[in-house]
Amino acid sequence: MNRMVFAACCGLLVTAAQADDCRQQLPAWIEQAHPGHATGQVLQDERGRYRVDVEQSICKVWPARPQLTLMAMLLVREEEDDYGDADLEVLVLDSAKQSFLARLVEPNRLDWDAFHVEDMTFDTAPYRLRGDDLAFGVRISRRNSSRANPSHETRLHLYELEAQSLRPLLGELPVFLSWGEWDTSCTGAFSETKGVVIITDRVGNQGYRKLLLKDTRVERRMALIDGECRTVEESTHRYQLPIEYGDERYLLPIELVSDPL
């Protein structure tokens, strides 16, 4: 019993140490991927000028393959007060060799207007989508700046590492949505939807397993009653949507394309 507890404890310490080491090395890796960034040089590629947004760039040791480190960066192409154009770059680093095993740029994935990119995180749940092959995810969260009509969403993107290349398997899958319309004091309507991705045992096109998105939506109506802000109506809705692999990637259900979540 004590030996098992000790092993679990040490495993957690190693994971924490790897995470700290990842964050400490991130600036050097960004410079390695984009030479000249650290010295403030104007960066340019085939798509034109850009800068790397260091504050929102992230990294994580891949738990299932601890010899690899995952990185994601915002390549900002244009930015104004209310809008901007930005690409998402996803990289896989061989931690021992300190060299990039694969990298992928998705043009305009992180563009924003009033609905700005707030956060990015890696999702390293065991996404075994085809046989024992593992995919990993990037969750991108966006939020608007309206107080009267607040809105916040998170969308999941899945990637597959094939030899020395990255391939997007799933994009823009909504897994969280929160919105409201109120008087900024109390009275108003609010809705929050949380989604969970289930990998089923059913195998579909090209050997990729079929997915299931299970959503739970809670809707509330608030009002000021006797001087107190109270919930006057609340309802919960649960539903699920199948997601199947097409010719090149998983296809979003029409319900999510026309009316996300």
RAVENMO-V938778 format. One record per pair of residues at least 4 apart in sequence whose C-alpha atoms are under 7 Angstrom apart, sorted by the first residue. I is the first residue (numbers start at 1). J is the second residue. D is the distance in Angstrom with one decimal. If there is no record, write none. Layout:
I:J:D  I:J:D
This chain:
1:5:6.4  2:6:6.1  3:7:6.2  4:8:6.2  5:9:6.1  6:10:6.1  7:11:6.1  8:12:6.4  9:13:6.4  10:14:6.2  11:15:6.2  12:16:6.2  13:17:6.1  14:18:6.1  15:19:6.3  16:20:6.3  17:21:6.1  18:22:6.1  18:61:6.7  19:23:6.4  19:60:6.3  19:61:6.5  20:24:6.3  21:25:6.2  22:26:6.0  22:59:6.3  22:60:6.5  23:59:6.7  25:29:6.3  26:30:6.1  26:59:7.0  27:31:6.3  28:32:6.2  29:33:6.1  30:34:5.9  31:35:5.0  31:36:6.6  31:37:5.7  31:38:6.0  36:40:6.4  36:41:5.2  37:41:5.8  37:43:7.0  43:49:5.7  43:50:5.6  43:51:6.3  44:48:5.2  44:49:4.3  44:50:6.0  45:49:6.6  49:77:6.2  50:75:6.0  50:76:5.3  50:77:4.6  51:75:5.6  51:76:5.3  51:77:6.9  52:73:6.9  52:74:5.8  52:75:4.8  52:76:6.2  53:57:6.3  53:73:6.9  53:74:5.4  53:75:6.4  53:76:6.7  56:73:7.0  56:74:6.9  56:119:6.8  57:72:5.7  57:73:4.4  57:74:6.3  58:71:5.7  58:72:5.4  58:73:6.6  59:69:6.9  59:70:5.4  59:71:4.3  59:72:6.4  60:69:5.7  60:70:5.2  60:71:6.6  61:66:5.9  61:68:6.2  61:69:4.3  61:70:6.1  62:66:5.2  62:68:5.9  62:69:5.7  62:70:6.4  62:124:6.7  67:94:6.4  67:95:5.7  67:96:6.9  68:92:6.5  68:93:5.6  68:94:5.0  68:95:5.5  69:92:5.8  69:93:5.0  69:94:6.6  69:95:6.2  70:91:6.0  70:92:4.8  70:93:6.3  71:90:5.7  71:91:5.0  71:92:6.3  72:88:7.0  72:89:5.6  72:90:4.5  72:91:6.2  73:88:5.9  73:89:5.2  73:90:6.6  74:86:6.2  74:87:5.9  74:88:5.1  74:89:6.5  75:86:5.3  75:87:5.0  75:88:6.3  76:85:6.1  76:86:4.2  76:87:6.5  77:85:5.3  77:86:5.3  78:84:5.2  78:85:5.0  79:83:6.0  79:84:4.0  79:85:6.4  80:84:5.9  82:113:5.4  82:114:5.9  83:112:5.3  83:113:3.8  83:114:6.6  84:111:5.6  84:112:5.3  84:113:6.4  85:108:6.1  85:110:6.9  85:111:4.3  85:112:6.5  86:108:5.2  86:109:6.7  86:110:4.9  86:111:5.0  87:105:6.6  87:106:5.7  87:107:4.5  87:108:4.6  87:109:5.3  87:110:5.6  88:105:5.7  88:106:5.2  88:107:6.6  88:109:5.6  88:110:6.1  89:104:5.6  89:105:4.3  89:106:6.3  90:103:5.6  90:104:5.3  90:105:6.5  91:100:6.9  91:102:5.7  91:103:4.1  91:104:6.4  92:100:5.8  92:101:5.5  92:102:5.2  92:103:6.3  93:98:6.6  93:99:5.7  93:100:4.3  93:101:5.5  94:98:5.5  94:99:5.5  94:100:6.0  94:101:5.9  101:164:5.5  102:164:5.0  102:165:4.8  102:166:6.1  103:165:6.6  103:166:6.3  104:166:6.0  110:117:7.0  112:116:5.0  112:117:6.7  114:144:5.7  114:145:6.8  115:142:6.1  115:143:5.3  115:144:4.3  116:142:5.3  116:143:5.6  116:144:6.2  117:141:6.0  117:142:4.4  117:143:6.7  118:141:5.6  118:142:5.0  118:143:6.3  119:140:6.1  119:141:5.1  120:138:6.8  120:139:5.6  120:140:4.7  120:141:6.2  121:138:5.8  121:139:5.3  121:140:6.8  122:137:5.7  122:138:4.6  122:139:6.2  123:136:6.1  123:137:4.5  123:138:5.6  123:139:6.6  124:136:5.1  124:137:6.2  126:134:6.5  127:134:5.5  127:135:5.2  127:136:6.5  128:132:5.7  128:133:5.6  128:134:4.8  128:135:6.5  129:133:6.6  129:134:6.7  129:208:5.5  129:209:5.3  130:207:5.7  130:208:4.6  130:209:6.1  134:160:7.0  135:158:6.5  135:159:5.5  135:160:4.7  135:161:7.0  136:158:5.6  136:159:5.5  136:160:6.8  137:156:6.5  137:157:5.3  137:158:4.3  137:159:6.2  138:156:5.9  138:157:5.2  138:158:6.5  139:154:6.3  139:155:5.5  139:156:4.6  139:157:6.3  140:154:5.4  140:155:5.4  140:156:6.6  141:153:5.6  141:154:4.2  141:155:6.5  142:152:5.8  142:153:5.4  142:154:6.4  143:151:5.7  143:152:4.4  143:153:6.5  144:150:6.3  144:151:5.7  144:152:6.7  145:150:6.9  146:150:5.2  147:184:6.7  148:181:5.9  148:182:5.6  148:183:6.2  148:184:5.5  149:179:7.0  149:180:5.4  149:181:4.7  149:182:6.8  150:179:5.4  150:180:5.4  151:178:5.6  151:179:4.2  151:180:6.7  152:177:5.8  152:178:5.1  152:179:6.4  153:176:5.3  153:177:4.4  153:178:6.3  154:174:6.0  154:175:5.8  154:176:5.0  154:177:6.6  155:172:5.2  155:173:5.0  155:174:4.3  155:175:5.6  156:171:6.4  156:172:5.8  156:173:5.0  156:174:6.4  156:175:6.6  157:170:5.3  157:171:4.4  157:172:6.0  157:173:6.7  158:168:6.1  158:169:5.4  158:170:5.0  158:171:6.6  159:166:6.5  159:167:5.5  159:168:4.5  159:169:5.3  160:166:5.7  160:167:5.2  160:168:6.4  160:169:6.6  161:165:6.0  161:166:4.8  161:167:6.5  162:166:6.1  169:249:4.6  169:250:5.9  170:249:6.0  170:250:5.2  174:260:6.7  174:261:6.5  175:194:5.7  175:195:4.4  175:196:6.7  176:193:5.5  176:194:4.7  176:195:6.1  177:192:5.7  177:193:5.1  177:194:6.7  178:191:5.7  178:192:4.3  178:193:6.4  179:190:5.9  179:191:5.5  179:192:6.6  180:189:5.7  180:190:4.2  180:191:6.3  181:188:5.5  181:189:5.5  181:190:6.6  182:186:6.7  182:187:5.5  182:188:3.8  182:189:6.3  183:187:5.7  183:188:6.4  186:222:6.3  186:223:5.9  186:224:6.2  186:229:5.8  187:222:5.1  187:223:4.3  187:224:6.3  188:221:5.9  188:222:5.4  188:223:6.7  189:220:5.8  189:221:4.5  189:222:6.3  190:219:5.8  190:220:5.2  190:221:6.3  191:217:7.0  191:218:5.7  191:219:4.4  191:220:6.3  192:217:5.6  192:218:5.4  192:219:6.6  193:215:6.6  193:216:5.5  193:217:4.2  193:218:6.4  193:261:7.0  194:215:5.6  194:216:5.4  194:217:6.6  195:213:6.3  195:214:5.4  195:215:4.3  195:216:6.5  196:213:5.7  196:214:5.2  196:215:6.5  197:211:6.8  197:212:5.8  197:213:4.7  197:214:6.5  198:211:5.7  198:212:5.0  198:213:6.2  199:209:6.7  199:210:6.5  199:211:4.8  199:212:6.5  200:209:6.3  200:210:5.7  200:211:5.7  201:209:6.5  202:209:5.6  202:210:5.7  203:207:5.6  203:208:5.7  203:209:4.2  203:210:6.0  204:208:5.4  204:209:5.6  204:210:6.0  204:245:6.8  205:245:5.9  205:246:6.6  208:245:6.4  210:243:6.1  210:244:5.1  210:245:6.9  211:242:5.9  211:243:4.9  211:244:6.3  212:240:6.6  212:241:5.7  212:242:4.6  212:243:5.8  213:240:5.4  213:241:5.1  213:242:6.4  214:239:6.0  214:240:4.4  214:241:6.6  215:238:5.7  215:239:5.5  215:240:5.9  216:237:5.8  216:238:4.6  216:239:6.8  217:236:5.7  217:237:5.1  217:238:6.4  218:235:5.8  218:236:4.5  218:237:6.5  219:234:5.6  219:235:5.4  219:236:6.5  220:231:6.7  220:233:5.7  220:234:4.5  220:235:6.7  221:231:5.9  221:232:5.8  221:233:5.1  221:234:6.5  222:229:6.8  222:230:5.6  222:231:4.5  222:232:5.6  223:229:5.7  223:230:5.6  223:231:6.5  223:232:6.5  224:228:5.4  224:229:4.5  224:230:6.2  225:229:6.2  225:230:6.6  243:250:6.6  243:251:6.3  243:252:6.2  243:253:6.3  244:250:5.5  244:251:6.0  245:249:5.5  245:250:4.0  245:251:6.0  246:250:5.7  246:251:6.1  252:256:6.4  252:257:6.6  253:257:6.6  254:258:6.1  255:259:5.6  255:260:6.7  256:260:4.1  256:261:5.9
